[in-house]
Amino acid sequence: MKKGLTPSFPQSVIRLFEQHFIQTGIFPPALGHILSRAHDVRLAGDYEVGHAISREEAENLPLTVQQFVAEVRIYLEKEGEIL
């Protein structure tokens, strides 16, 4: 991307996304929440023994992540980053 951001850790991606895309108004805060929650669920699944999420969240998280991807894709297309 034109912003030249190159984070090396997932938490850095989230922080930079919020700083450069949420706080500047490019994306609504809800997208930052989706990214953070998806990361939290992934970490819990990888590292927490016996951690479980609710059935409702397990069913809804893929839909919200698809929303995130769709909105970012629209932005990237407008910016000429993807065709």
Jmol script that loads the backbone (N, CA, C; Angstrom):
load data "model"
ATOM      1  N   MET A   1       0.823  -1.184   0.000  1.00  0.00           N
ATOM      2  CA  MET A   1       0.000   0.000   0.000  1.00  0.00           C
ATOM      3  C   MET A   1       0.862   1.240   0.000  1.00  0.00           C
ATOM      4  N   LYS A   2       0.273   2.295  -0.431  1.00  0.00           N
ATOM      5  CA  LYS A   2       0.987   3.558  -0.548  1.00  0.00           C
ATOM      6  C   LYS A   2       1.431   4.143   0.782  1.00  0.00           C
ATOM      7  N   LYS A   3       0.806   3.719   1.862  1.00  0.00           N
ATOM      8  CA  LYS A   3       1.160   4.270   3.165  1.00  0.00           C
ATOM      9  C   LYS A   3       2.538   3.809   3.636  1.00  0.00           C
ATOM     10  N   GLY A   4       3.074   2.748   3.061  1.00  0.00           N
ATOM     11  CA  GLY A   4       4.413   2.296   3.397  1.00  0.00           C
ATOM     12  C   GLY A   4       4.542   1.702   4.787  1.00  0.00           C
ATOM     13  N   LEU A   5       3.479   1.177   5.336  1.00  0.00           N
ATOM     14  CA  LEU A   5       3.515   0.587   6.669  1.00  0.00           C
ATOM     15  C   LEU A   5       3.945  -0.865   6.563  1.00  0.00           C
ATOM     16  N   THR A   6       4.879  -1.279   7.418  1.00  0.00           N
ATOM     17  CA  THR A   6       5.357  -2.661   7.383  1.00  0.00           C
ATOM     18  C   THR A   6       5.449  -3.226   8.802  1.00  0.00           C
ATOM     19  N   PRO A   7       4.307  -3.522   9.418  1.00  0.00           N
ATOM     20  CA  PRO A   7       4.336  -4.086  10.768  1.00  0.00           C
ATOM     21  C   PRO A   7       4.841  -5.518  10.749  1.00  0.00           C
ATOM     22  N   SER A   8       5.446  -5.915  11.857  1.00  0.00           N
ATOM     23  CA  SER A   8       6.012  -7.260  11.911  1.00  0.00           C
ATOM     24  C   SER A   8       5.244  -8.203  12.837  1.00  0.00           C
ATOM     25  N   PHE A   9       4.285  -7.697  13.594  1.00  0.00           N
ATOM     26  CA  PHE A   9       3.510  -8.521  14.502  1.00  0.00           C
ATOM     27  C   PHE A   9       2.020  -8.216  14.323  1.00  0.00           C
ATOM     28  N   PRO A  10       1.153  -9.199  14.550  1.00  0.00           N
ATOM     29  CA  PRO A  10      -0.288  -8.953  14.395  1.00  0.00           C
ATOM     30  C   PRO A  10      -0.792  -7.773  15.219  1.00  0.00           C
ATOM     31  N   GLN A  11      -0.316  -7.632  16.444  1.00  0.00           N
ATOM     32  CA  GLN A  11      -0.765  -6.512  17.277  1.00  0.00           C
ATOM     33  C   GLN A  11      -0.343  -5.181  16.664  1.00  0.00           C
ATOM     34  N   SER A  12       0.795  -5.154  15.984  1.00  0.00           N
ATOM     35  CA  SER A  12       1.236  -3.939  15.299  1.00  0.00           C
ATOM     36  C   SER A  12       0.314  -3.609  14.136  1.00  0.00           C
ATOM     37  N   VAL A  13      -0.167  -4.629  13.448  1.00  0.00           N
ATOM     38  CA  VAL A  13      -1.110  -4.424  12.345  1.00  0.00           C
ATOM     39  C   VAL A  13      -2.369  -3.749  12.873  1.00  0.00           C
ATOM     40  N   ILE A  14      -2.871  -4.245  13.987  1.00  0.00           N
ATOM     41  CA  ILE A  14      -4.087  -3.684  14.570  1.00  0.00           C
ATOM     42  C   ILE A  14      -3.861  -2.237  14.985  1.00  0.00           C
ATOM     43  N   ARG A  15      -2.761  -1.982  15.658  1.00  0.00           N
ATOM     44  CA  ARG A  15      -2.456  -0.627  16.126  1.00  0.00           C
ATOM     45  C   ARG A  15      -2.318   0.339  14.953  1.00  0.00           C
ATOM     46  N   LEU A  16      -1.581  -0.064  13.919  1.00  0.00           N
ATOM     47  CA  LEU A  16      -1.396   0.798  12.754  1.00  0.00           C
ATOM     48  C   LEU A  16      -2.693   0.977  11.971  1.00  0.00           C
ATOM     49  N   PHE A  17      -3.500  -0.081  11.882  1.00  0.00           N
ATOM     50  CA  PHE A  17      -4.787   0.033  11.207  1.00  0.00           C
ATOM     51  C   PHE A  17      -5.642   1.084  11.916  1.00  0.00           C
ATOM     52  N   GLU A  18      -5.698   1.022  13.230  1.00  0.00           N
ATOM     53  CA  GLU A  18      -6.491   1.995  13.978  1.00  0.00           C
ATOM     54  C   GLU A  18      -5.928   3.401  13.828  1.00  0.00           C
ATOM     55  N   GLN A  19      -4.621   3.531  13.893  1.00  0.00           N
ATOM     56  CA  GLN A  19      -3.988   4.849  13.804  1.00  0.00           C
ATOM     57  C   GLN A  19      -4.160   5.482  12.425  1.00  0.00           C
ATOM     58  N   HIS A  20      -3.952   4.706  11.380  1.00  0.00           N
ATOM     59  CA  HIS A  20      -3.930   5.268  10.028  1.00  0.00           C
ATOM     60  C   HIS A  20      -5.247   5.171   9.270  1.00  0.00           C
ATOM     61  N   PHE A  21      -6.152   4.321   9.713  1.00  0.00           N
ATOM     62  CA  PHE A  21      -7.380   4.129   8.962  1.00  0.00           C
ATOM     63  C   PHE A  21      -8.649   4.405   9.765  1.00  0.00           C
ATOM     64  N   ILE A  22      -8.622   4.136  11.069  1.00  0.00           N
ATOM     65  CA  ILE A  22      -9.802   4.393  11.891  1.00  0.00           C
ATOM     66  C   ILE A  22      -9.795   5.836  12.393  1.00  0.00           C
ATOM     67  N   GLN A  23      -8.704   6.234  13.017  1.00  0.00           N
ATOM     68  CA  GLN A  23      -8.629   7.582  13.590  1.00  0.00           C
ATOM     69  C   GLN A  23      -8.678   8.669  12.521  1.00  0.00           C
ATOM     70  N   THR A  24      -8.300   8.344  11.306  1.00  0.00           N
ATOM     71  CA  THR A  24      -8.345   9.329  10.215  1.00  0.00           C
ATOM     72  C   THR A  24      -9.694   9.346   9.513  1.00  0.00           C
ATOM     73  N   GLY A  25     -10.596   8.447   9.903  1.00  0.00           N
ATOM     74  CA  GLY A  25     -11.936   8.435   9.341  1.00  0.00           C
ATOM     75  C   GLY A  25     -12.091   7.677   8.041  1.00  0.00           C
ATOM     76  N   ILE A  26     -11.059   6.978   7.596  1.00  0.00           N
ATOM     77  CA  ILE A  26     -11.163   6.198   6.364  1.00  0.00           C
ATOM     78  C   ILE A  26     -12.149   5.048   6.562  1.00  0.00           C
ATOM     79  N   PHE A  27     -12.073   4.409   7.714  1.00  0.00           N
ATOM     80  CA  PHE A  27     -12.977   3.316   8.050  1.00  0.00           C
ATOM     81  C   PHE A  27     -13.669   3.625   9.369  1.00  0.00           C
ATOM     82  N   PRO A  28     -14.879   3.093   9.570  1.00  0.00           N
ATOM     83  CA  PRO A  28     -15.576   3.307  10.845  1.00  0.00           C
ATOM     84  C   PRO A  28     -14.940   2.491  11.969  1.00  0.00           C
ATOM     85  N   PRO A  29     -15.091   2.938  13.204  1.00  0.00           N
ATOM     86  CA  PRO A  29     -14.517   2.211  14.338  1.00  0.00           C
ATOM     87  C   PRO A  29     -14.944   0.745  14.409  1.00  0.00           C
ATOM     88  N   ALA A  30     -16.120   0.418  13.910  1.00  0.00           N
ATOM     89  CA  ALA A  30     -16.581  -0.975  13.953  1.00  0.00           C
ATOM     90  C   ALA A  30     -15.600  -1.913  13.266  1.00  0.00           C
ATOM     91  N   LEU A  31     -14.938  -1.449  12.211  1.00  0.00           N
ATOM     92  CA  LEU A  31     -13.965  -2.321  11.531  1.00  0.00           C
ATOM     93  C   LEU A  31     -12.755  -2.594  12.408  1.00  0.00           C
ATOM     94  N   GLY A  32     -12.349  -1.618  13.186  1.00  0.00           N
ATOM     95  CA  GLY A  32     -11.251  -1.843  14.126  1.00  0.00           C
ATOM     96  C   GLY A  32     -11.638  -2.861  15.187  1.00  0.00           C
ATOM     97  N   HIS A  33     -12.884  -2.812  15.626  1.00  0.00           N
ATOM     98  CA  HIS A  33     -13.371  -3.774  16.624  1.00  0.00           C
ATOM     99  C   HIS A  33     -13.406  -5.190  16.039  1.00  0.00           C
ATOM    100  N   ILE A  34     -13.813  -5.297  14.786  1.00  0.00           N
ATOM    101  CA  ILE A  34     -13.842  -6.613  14.133  1.00  0.00           C
ATOM    102  C   ILE A  34     -12.435  -7.192  14.075  1.00  0.00           C
ATOM    103  N   LEU A  35     -11.474  -6.382  13.644  1.00  0.00           N
ATOM    104  CA  LEU A  35     -10.090  -6.848  13.534  1.00  0.00           C
ATOM    105  C   LEU A  35      -9.544  -7.262  14.893  1.00  0.00           C
ATOM    106  N   SER A  36      -9.776  -6.449  15.899  1.00  0.00           N
ATOM    107  CA  SER A  36      -9.285  -6.763  17.246  1.00  0.00           C
ATOM    108  C   SER A  36      -9.919  -8.035  17.798  1.00  0.00           C
ATOM    109  N   ARG A  37     -11.222  -8.174  17.602  1.00  0.00           N
ATOM    110  CA  ARG A  37     -11.914  -9.354  18.141  1.00  0.00           C
ATOM    111  C   ARG A  37     -11.462 -10.625  17.440  1.00  0.00           C
ATOM    112  N   ALA A  38     -11.316 -10.557  16.126  1.00  0.00           N
ATOM    113  CA  ALA A  38     -10.840 -11.730  15.386  1.00  0.00           C
ATOM    114  C   ALA A  38      -9.454 -12.141  15.880  1.00  0.00           C
ATOM    115  N   HIS A  39      -8.611 -11.173  16.140  1.00  0.00           N
ATOM    116  CA  HIS A  39      -7.262 -11.457  16.659  1.00  0.00           C
ATOM    117  C   HIS A  39      -7.337 -12.074  18.051  1.00  0.00           C
ATOM    118  N   ASP A  40      -8.185 -11.520  18.914  1.00  0.00           N
ATOM    119  CA  ASP A  40      -8.327 -12.053  20.270  1.00  0.00           C
ATOM    120  C   ASP A  40      -8.810 -13.509  20.256  1.00  0.00           C
ATOM    121  N   VAL A  41      -9.788 -13.791  19.402  1.00  0.00           N
ATOM    122  CA  VAL A  41     -10.319 -15.156  19.307  1.00  0.00           C
ATOM    123  C   VAL A  41      -9.245 -16.103  18.798  1.00  0.00           C
ATOM    124  N   ARG A  42      -8.493 -15.666  17.823  1.00  0.00           N
ATOM    125  CA  ARG A  42      -7.417 -16.508  17.294  1.00  0.00           C
ATOM    126  C   ARG A  42      -6.369 -16.798  18.372  1.00  0.00           C
ATOM    127  N   LEU A  43      -5.956 -15.773  19.107  1.00  0.00           N
ATOM    128  CA  LEU A  43      -4.970 -15.982  20.173  1.00  0.00           C
ATOM    129  C   LEU A  43      -5.497 -16.938  21.239  1.00  0.00           C
ATOM    130  N   ALA A  44      -6.737 -16.743  21.635  1.00  0.00           N
ATOM    131  CA  ALA A  44      -7.320 -17.616  22.652  1.00  0.00           C
ATOM    132  C   ALA A  44      -7.375 -19.056  22.156  1.00  0.00           C
ATOM    133  N   GLY A  45      -7.748 -19.235  20.913  1.00  0.00           N
ATOM    134  CA  GLY A  45      -7.813 -20.585  20.355  1.00  0.00           C
ATOM    135  C   GLY A  45      -6.452 -21.248  20.266  1.00  0.00           C
ATOM    136  N   ASP A  46      -5.429 -20.442  20.004  1.00  0.00           N
ATOM    137  CA  ASP A  46      -4.075 -20.989  19.873  1.00  0.00           C
ATOM    138  C   ASP A  46      -3.390 -21.250  21.210  1.00  0.00           C
ATOM    139  N   TYR A  47      -3.640 -20.388  22.208  1.00  0.00           N
ATOM    140  CA  TYR A  47      -2.810 -20.427  23.402  1.00  0.00           C
ATOM    141  C   TYR A  47      -3.536 -20.680  24.719  1.00  0.00           C
ATOM    142  N   GLU A  48      -4.855 -20.582  24.746  1.00  0.00           N
ATOM    143  CA  GLU A  48      -5.569 -20.777  26.002  1.00  0.00           C
ATOM    144  C   GLU A  48      -6.217 -22.159  26.026  1.00  0.00           C
ATOM    145  N   VAL A  49      -5.823 -22.949  26.997  1.00  0.00           N
ATOM    146  CA  VAL A  49      -6.379 -24.294  27.139  1.00  0.00           C
ATOM    147  C   VAL A  49      -7.812 -24.183  27.652  1.00  0.00           C
ATOM    148  N   GLY A  50      -8.714 -24.863  26.986  1.00  0.00           N
ATOM    149  CA  GLY A  50     -10.093 -24.894  27.429  1.00  0.00           C
ATOM    150  C   GLY A  50     -10.896 -23.646  27.133  1.00  0.00           C
ATOM    151  N   HIS A  51     -10.330 -22.722  26.384  1.00  0.00           N
ATOM    152  CA  HIS A  51     -11.073 -21.498  26.052  1.00  0.00           C
ATOM    153  C   HIS A  51     -12.159 -21.811  25.037  1.00  0.00           C
ATOM    154  N   ALA A  52     -13.318 -21.246  25.261  1.00  0.00           N
ATOM    155  CA  ALA A  52     -14.420 -21.445  24.323  1.00  0.00           C
ATOM    156  C   ALA A  52     -15.106 -20.115  24.063  1.00  0.00           C
ATOM    157  N   ILE A  53     -15.609 -19.967  22.856  1.00  0.00           N
ATOM    158  CA  ILE A  53     -16.432 -18.806  22.552  1.00  0.00           C
ATOM    159  C   ILE A  53     -17.867 -19.296  22.400  1.00  0.00           C
ATOM    160  N   SER A  54     -18.778 -18.379  22.482  1.00  0.00           N
ATOM    161  CA  SER A  54     -20.185 -18.775  22.388  1.00  0.00           C
ATOM    162  C   SER A  54     -20.506 -19.254  20.974  1.00  0.00           C
ATOM    163  N   ARG A  55     -21.530 -20.044  20.892  1.00  0.00           N
ATOM    164  CA  ARG A  55     -22.002 -20.532  19.584  1.00  0.00           C
ATOM    165  C   ARG A  55     -22.365 -19.351  18.695  1.00  0.00           C
ATOM    166  N   GLU A  56     -23.033 -18.352  19.290  1.00  0.00           N
ATOM    167  CA  GLU A  56     -23.438 -17.171  18.524  1.00  0.00           C
ATOM    168  C   GLU A  56     -22.225 -16.458  17.925  1.00  0.00           C
ATOM    169  N   GLU A  57     -21.177 -16.269  18.725  1.00  0.00           N
ATOM    170  CA  GLU A  57     -19.986 -15.604  18.199  1.00  0.00           C
ATOM    171  C   GLU A  57     -19.306 -16.468  17.138  1.00  0.00           C
ATOM    172  N   ALA A  58     -19.266 -17.765  17.355  1.00  0.00           N
ATOM    173  CA  ALA A  58     -18.658 -18.664  16.367  1.00  0.00           C
ATOM    174  C   ALA A  58     -19.400 -18.590  15.040  1.00  0.00           C
ATOM    175  N   GLU A  59     -20.696 -18.400  15.094  1.00  0.00           N
ATOM    176  CA  GLU A  59     -21.481 -18.297  13.864  1.00  0.00           C
ATOM    177  C   GLU A  59     -21.381 -16.912  13.237  1.00  0.00           C
ATOM    178  N   ASN A  60     -21.265 -15.875  14.068  1.00  0.00           N
ATOM    179  CA  ASN A  60     -21.248 -14.501  13.558  1.00  0.00           C
ATOM    180  C   ASN A  60     -19.871 -13.989  13.152  1.00  0.00           C
ATOM    181  N   LEU A  61     -18.818 -14.488  13.766  1.00  0.00           N
ATOM    182  CA  LEU A  61     -17.487 -13.960  13.472  1.00  0.00           C
ATOM    183  C   LEU A  61     -17.113 -14.072  11.999  1.00  0.00           C
ATOM    184  N   PRO A  62     -17.360 -15.191  11.330  1.00  0.00           N
ATOM    185  CA  PRO A  62     -17.033 -15.240   9.893  1.00  0.00           C
ATOM    186  C   PRO A  62     -17.789 -14.184   9.078  1.00  0.00           C
ATOM    187  N   LEU A  63     -19.022 -13.893   9.463  1.00  0.00           N
ATOM    188  CA  LEU A  63     -19.796 -12.881   8.739  1.00  0.00           C
ATOM    189  C   LEU A  63     -19.220 -11.489   8.946  1.00  0.00           C
ATOM    190  N   THR A  64     -18.815 -11.199  10.178  1.00  0.00           N
ATOM    191  CA  THR A  64     -18.254  -9.878  10.438  1.00  0.00           C
ATOM    192  C   THR A  64     -16.884  -9.733   9.787  1.00  0.00           C
ATOM    193  N   VAL A  65     -16.121 -10.801   9.756  1.00  0.00           N
ATOM    194  CA  VAL A  65     -14.814 -10.755   9.077  1.00  0.00           C
ATOM    195  C   VAL A  65     -15.021 -10.555   7.580  1.00  0.00           C
ATOM    196  N   GLN A  66     -16.039 -11.184   7.010  1.00  0.00           N
ATOM    197  CA  GLN A  66     -16.344 -10.973   5.591  1.00  0.00           C
ATOM    198  C   GLN A  66     -16.718  -9.515   5.337  1.00  0.00           C
ATOM    199  N   GLN A  67     -17.431  -8.896   6.263  1.00  0.00           N
ATOM    200  CA  GLN A  67     -17.768  -7.477   6.151  1.00  0.00           C
ATOM    201  C   GLN A  67     -16.489  -6.641   6.145  1.00  0.00           C
ATOM    202  N   PHE A  68     -15.570  -6.967   7.056  1.00  0.00           N
ATOM    203  CA  PHE A  68     -14.286  -6.263   7.135  1.00  0.00           C
ATOM    204  C   PHE A  68     -13.557  -6.365   5.797  1.00  0.00           C
ATOM    205  N   VAL A  69     -13.437  -7.573   5.286  1.00  0.00           N
ATOM    206  CA  VAL A  69     -12.722  -7.801   4.025  1.00  0.00           C
ATOM    207  C   VAL A  69     -13.396  -7.044   2.884  1.00  0.00           C
ATOM    208  N   ALA A  70     -14.712  -7.062   2.833  1.00  0.00           N
ATOM    209  CA  ALA A  70     -15.436  -6.382   1.764  1.00  0.00           C
ATOM    210  C   ALA A  70     -15.191  -4.878   1.796  1.00  0.00           C
ATOM    211  N   GLU A  71     -15.235  -4.269   2.975  1.00  0.00           N
ATOM    212  CA  GLU A  71     -15.020  -2.824   3.075  1.00  0.00           C
ATOM    213  C   GLU A  71     -13.583  -2.439   2.745  1.00  0.00           C
ATOM    214  N   VAL A  72     -12.626  -3.249   3.181  1.00  0.00           N
ATOM    215  CA  VAL A  72     -11.226  -2.962   2.856  1.00  0.00           C
ATOM    216  C   VAL A  72     -10.991  -3.138   1.358  1.00  0.00           C
ATOM    217  N   ARG A  73     -11.598  -4.151   0.757  1.00  0.00           N
ATOM    218  CA  ARG A  73     -11.470  -4.379  -0.681  1.00  0.00           C
ATOM    219  C   ARG A  73     -11.998  -3.175  -1.473  1.00  0.00           C
ATOM    220  N   ILE A  74     -13.152  -2.653  -1.079  1.00  0.00           N
ATOM    221  CA  ILE A  74     -13.720  -1.485  -1.753  1.00  0.00           C
ATOM    222  C   ILE A  74     -12.747  -0.309  -1.675  1.00  0.00           C
ATOM    223  N   TYR A  75     -12.179  -0.096  -0.500  1.00  0.00           N
ATOM    224  CA  TYR A  75     -11.210   0.984  -0.323  1.00  0.00           C
ATOM    225  C   TYR A  75      -9.991   0.777  -1.222  1.00  0.00           C
ATOM    226  N   LEU A  76      -9.456  -0.433  -1.227  1.00  0.00           N
ATOM    227  CA  LEU A  76      -8.270  -0.716  -2.036  1.00  0.00           C
ATOM    228  C   LEU A  76      -8.554  -0.555  -3.527  1.00  0.00           C
ATOM    229  N   GLU A  77      -9.738  -0.944  -3.959  1.00  0.00           N
ATOM    230  CA  GLU A  77     -10.111  -0.765  -5.362  1.00  0.00           C
ATOM    231  C   GLU A  77     -10.194   0.713  -5.707  1.00  0.00           C
ATOM    232  N   LYS A  78     -10.787   1.519  -4.814  1.00  0.00           N
ATOM    233  CA  LYS A  78     -10.889   2.964  -5.050  1.00  0.00           C
ATOM    234  C   LYS A  78      -9.503   3.608  -5.113  1.00  0.00           C
ATOM    235  N   GLU A  79      -8.593   3.100  -4.314  1.00  0.00           N
ATOM    236  CA  GLU A  79      -7.229   3.641  -4.263  1.00  0.00           C
ATOM    237  C   GLU A  79      -6.348   3.101  -5.392  1.00  0.00           C
ATOM    238  N   GLY A  80      -6.881   2.178  -6.174  1.00  0.00           N
ATOM    239  CA  GLY A  80      -6.107   1.608  -7.269  1.00  0.00           C
ATOM    240  C   GLY A  80      -5.076   0.583  -6.850  1.00  0.00           C
ATOM    241  N   GLU A  81      -5.237   0.065  -5.642  1.00  0.00           N
ATOM    242  CA  GLU A  81      -4.294  -0.922  -5.113  1.00  0.00           C
ATOM    243  C   GLU A  81      -4.585  -2.324  -5.629  1.00  0.00           C
ATOM    244  N   ILE A  82      -5.864  -2.596  -5.930  1.00  0.00           N
ATOM    245  CA  ILE A  82      -6.234  -3.883  -6.518  1.00  0.00           C
ATOM    246  C   ILE A  82      -7.239  -3.612  -7.628  1.00  0.00           C
ATOM    247  N   LEU A  83      -7.294  -4.517  -8.564  1.00  0.00           N
ATOM    248  CA  LEU A  83      -8.227  -4.349  -9.683  1.00  0.00           C
ATOM    249  C   LEU A  83      -9.488  -5.124  -9.453  1.00  0.00           C
TER     250      LEU A  83
END
end "model"
wireframe off; spacefill off
backbone 0.3
color backbone group
